[in-house]
C-alpha cells in the first residue's frame, strides 16, 4: 500500500485511509510491517461502527498514531480504501490510559464530490443527536477496552484543518 507515499492533503481536501468500515464489529488497524489491514480486536456483542473510521496518512497525533477520522456517510466503504474527503470539524477528546491523559481527537469528514453532502459544511449541519451518539460510542467502546475516553467539544472545520496541518509529519 505504501502509505508513506500518500500525502495528507489533496488540494483543499484530505486523504483518508479507511481502516474499519461502517457496520463492522471488528476494529481493523493498518500494520505497517506487514503492509496490510489486520483485525485489531472484536467489539462487544451488539456494538458495531456506525461510520467508516480511518486515519489521515502522514500525520502524527498525540497518541502516537495518525489522526483518527470519522467519515460521515451512509455508505459502507472497504477496509484499506482511500477516500478524498472534505473536513467539516473535529471532536476534541482526552483519553486516560495507564494513568496518563492525552488528547485523542477525531476529525470528522464527508466524502468529497458526493453531492448529497454538499450542504454539510460544519458539524452544526449534522443532527446534534448523531454527534452525541458518536461521542457515546467512543466513550463506551474505549471504556470496554479499559481506556477512559472523554469527549470535550466539537470544533468547526477551520480549527480542525489547523489541527491537521500542525500534525503533518515533516
N, C-alpha and C positions, 0 to 999 in steps of 0.2 A: 504494500500500500504506500510506503514511503511518505508517511505523514509529515515528516520534517520538510518535505518539499512543497507542502500545501500552505499558502500564505493565509494569515488570519483574515485579511480583508480582500475583497474583490470589488474594487471601486468603492462605492458607499455602503456596500453590503458586507456581511461576514460569511465566511465559510464555516459550516457546522458539519462535523462528523457525527452521525447518529450511532450511538452505542446500543441503546435499548429502545426498541420500537414501541409505539403505543400498543397497549393491550398485553404486553409481555409480563409474565410472572417471574421471569429470570432477569437479573441485573447483569448486563454484559459490560465488559470493560476491554479496552484495547490493550493488548500485550505487545509492547514494543520489541521484546526479544524474539518472540515468535512471529511478529508482524501479522497478527490475526485478532479478531474479536473472540473473547472467550467468556464463558459463563463465570461470573464472579460469585454469585450466590442466588438462591431462590428466595423470593419474598414469602412472607407468611401466607397461609391459606386465606383466600378472599382478597388478597392485595394484588394489584397489577398497576402498571404505569398507565396513567390516563393521558399521556402525551408522549411524543417522541423525545428522548432525552439523549444528549450528547455533549460535545465539547467543541471549543474553538481551537483549531491547531495553532501551534507556535505561540501560545500564551502560557503564562505561568501564574497561577493563583496562589494565595497564601497557604492553602492546604498542600501545596507541592504538586498539584495536578494542573492540567489545562483548565481554563474557565468552563464551568458547567453551564449547560444550555437547556432550557425548556423550549421545545418547538410547539407553538400554539397552532394546531392544525387538527382537523377532524379525520385526516387520512393516515393510515399506517405507513410507516417507512420500512426500510430494511436495515438491519444491523450492518454497519460499515458504509452506509450510503453517505455521499457528500451532498449537502444541500446549501445552496446560496440563499441567505436569509437577511431580512431587514430587522434591525434591533428596535424593540418597542419599549424596553425598560429592563429592570432587574429587581430581584428580591434580595435585599440586604439581609444577611443572616450570620449568626455566630453559632459555632458548634464547639462543644467541650468533649474532649476525648482524652483519657489518661490524665485528667486534672489540668489540661492545657486548653485555653479558649482561643480559637482562631476564627477569622472571617471565612465563610464558605458561601459566597453569593451564587445566585442562579440568574443568568442572563435570560431574558425571555424574548423570543423572536417569532416572526411569521415567515413562511416561505416567500421569497422574492418572486415576483412575476405571477403570482396566483391572484387573479382579480378579486376573488371573494374576500381577500384580506386587505385590499387597497384602502378601505376606510379605517383600518386599525393602525393608528399612528403612535399610540402610547397605551400604557396599562389601563388608563381611565376609560379606554374604549372597549374594554373587556368587562363582562359582568363581574362585579366585585365578589360575588359568591364563588365564582370559578377560581379566582385568585386565592380566596380563603381556603378553598379545597386543596389547592396546590400547597399552601403553607401547612395545612393539617397533614397532608400526605407525607411531606418531608419530615415533619416533627415526629409522627408516629413510626415511619419507616426507619429513621435513624435511631429512635429510641429502642426499637426492636433489636437493632444491631449493637446496642449498648453505648450509643453516642447521643449526647444531649444536643439537640438542634433547636435554635430559637430564631424564628422569623422576626425581623425588626421592622422593616417597611419596604414598600415598593418605590422605586425611583424611576423618573422618566427616561426616555430614550437618550437624551443628550448626556445625562450623567452616566448612564450605562456605557455609552460609547467612550467617554473619557476613561472609565474604569478599564475597559478592554484595551485601550491604547496604552495605558500605564502597565498593563500586564504582558505586553509584547516581549517575546524573547529577543534578545539582542544578537 
